[in-house]
Amino acid sequence: MGKRSTHHATFVIERDYAASPARVFAAWAELVLPSIREDLGFSETSLVWVVNAYKLTFGGFLLLGGRLGEKAIEAA
């Protein structure tokens, strides 16, 4: 494998790994949102708020985890 092939393969693996939270979220939304709407009586607008709250919380934890990972690497 040449240098370019190795870098391309690494990029593809990293890209797929980075996209996996989006896939999990899409599966979660398909399964959970209809039951939230029915059980709690939410409207479509309210469901948008649920999705946005989830995304903000998830993004905050990703940032926190990334920062803690950087600190751990610096300390090592």
Secondary structure by P-SEA (a helix, b strand, c coil): ccaaaaaaaaaaaaaaaaaaaaaaaaaaaaccaaaaaaaccccaaaaaaaaaaaaaaaaaaaaaaaaaaaaaaaac
